[in-house]
Structure formats: structure tokens, C-alpha cells
């Protein structure tokens, strides 16, 4: 919380924070047993207050997701939100917060992958589990992945937004953004630039930003050792969105990289 607040203080007027409430919070009425005794709402309220005090805009998704929880917001067998449910609702909320009209990908580009059994199923292996349907958009946009090399340089690997070959593997969700890359840039169809600092919830969210922004930088702190401030300065990002699931954010071991980094990013 302190690291994100300091990021907002260093970048006045640019930072928006979106911490996605857990499925256990939003869908608590559907649980057969009481969830763990963690007061998630109190923690969220405290974090949101700290972010706002530092000058960040805060998007509280609790009412939005609860009101629309019957729209298949979260997968049943996986810990992520769905593309056309939770991720779409969050994108619309972000656009509304910026006074921007949400621009959704063409319906004709929507694709579906059936028989998706995710991380929750992997833990339970419950017999007779109904598989999920994983939805994604087949977009013509280019995603360039930046990969640090042993000589200190950074290689660029342009390619598609989705790695559809992952649909034939155990981890089908890894198809989004071709995995959890440290830094990548998605070419968009809109205007302006935005830096998305995210966990894997951002992977199915980022393609929506391609409809409203011209350039989308994407950072996963688990795999990016360079200062975020260097990337913001070098690339000139106009907006910064920090998007994490609650469960990941409260246990994250890499948020300190918003403050400190292992090495300076090369030009």
C-alpha cells in the first residue's frame, strides 16, 4: 500500500488504482461455508483511503461486481475474472472514471475456448466439475515483449496479443498477452498512452485498453527488475493504472520494485 501510494505521490494526477475484490467477497452468498475470517472490506477501505490521500484516483469495484454477479463475472474453476464479465465491467468503470466512452472490441472478434479447467479445479480435482468457457478477442494489434539479456541489453519480440498454442496446454489462461512478461507494449487503436502495472488479472483486461488508447505499456513486477519511474519517463506515459486482485495484492512480494529496483533500465 505504501509503495503504490508513493507511486501516486511521485506522479500527481496520473495514477488510478483498481484492487479487484476477491470472488469470496463478491460471491459470498454462493459459498456453502463461511469464508476465512479476514475482513476484506475493512482492508480495502483502509487501502483506498491511503491511495486517495496520496493523490491517486480509486475505482471501487465492489458495487459494480456485486450488482452484476450473475453475468459470469468470475470463472467457476479458476481464480481469475472472466474476459466478457469481470474484465469488461472493470474496463467500463475505468473509462467512466476518466470521462471516456468505453470502446469494446467488435463482437465478431470474440472467440471461445470450451473445456477450461483452471487453478481452483487443479487444487480440488472435484469429480464431475462443470468446465468453464474461456473467452478472448482475436485482435490484429501487435504486442511487443521486452526481454532483458545477459549483456544488459533488452531484446524486443513483436507478435500477436494471444498465444493460442497455450490452449493446448494445462495453463490455458497463459494465452493472454503470451504469459506474464516483465514489460510489453500493446499497440492500440485509440488515443493517448497508459501504463498498466498488474498481476495476471490484467492479462485479460489489457486488450480492452487497445480499443481506447494508442499505446499500452504493461508491467508485471514479478519479472521486471528496472525502475518503473525510468519506464514512465522514457516512454512518456500519460496515465498509470495499478490493477491487482485483492488476494495477490495482500501477499505480493514485488511491490517494493515500485520504489527500488535491481538495476537502471537502459535507454
C-alpha positions, 0 to 999 in steps of 0.5 A: 500500500505504501509503495503504490501510494508513493507511486501516486505521490511521485506522479500527481494526477496520473495514477488510478488504482483498481484492487479487484475484490476477491470472488469470496467477497463478491460471491459470498452468498454462493459459498456453502461455508463461511469464508476465512475470517479476514475482513476484506472490506475493512482492508480495502477501505483502509487501502483506498483511503491511503491511495486517495490521500496520496493523490491517486484516483480509486475505482471501487469495484465492489458495487459494480461486481456485486450488482452484476454477479450473475453475468459470469463475472468470475470463472467457476474453476479458476481464480481469475475474472472472466474476459466478457464479465469481470474484465469488461465491467472493470474496463467500463468503470475505468473509462467512466472514471476518466470521462471516456466512452468505453470502446469494446472490441467488435463482437465478431472478434470474440472467440471461445475456448470450451473445456477450461479447467483452471487453478481452483479445479487443479487444487480440488480435482472435484469429480464431475466439475462443470468446465468453464468457457474461456473467452478472448478477442482475436485482435490484429494489434501487435504486442511487443515483449521486452526481454532483458539479456545477459549483456544488459541489453533488452531484446524486443519480440513483436507478435500477436496479443494471444498465444493460442498454442497455450490452449493446448496446454494445462495453463490455458489462461497463459494465452493472454498477452503470451504469459506474464512478461516483465514489460510489453507494449500493446499497440492500440487503436485509440488515443493517448498512452497508459501504463498498466502495472498488474498481476495476471488479472490484467492479462485479460483486461489489457486488450480492452485498453487497445480499443481506447488508447494508442499505446499500452505499456504493461508491467508485471513486477514479478519479472521486471527488475528496472525502475518503473519511474525510468519506464514512465519517463522514457516512454512518456506515459500519460496515465498509470493504472495499478490493477491487482486482485485483492488476494495477490495484492495482500501477499505480493512480494514485488511491490517494493520494485515500485520504489527500488529496483535491481538495476537502471533500465537502459535507454 
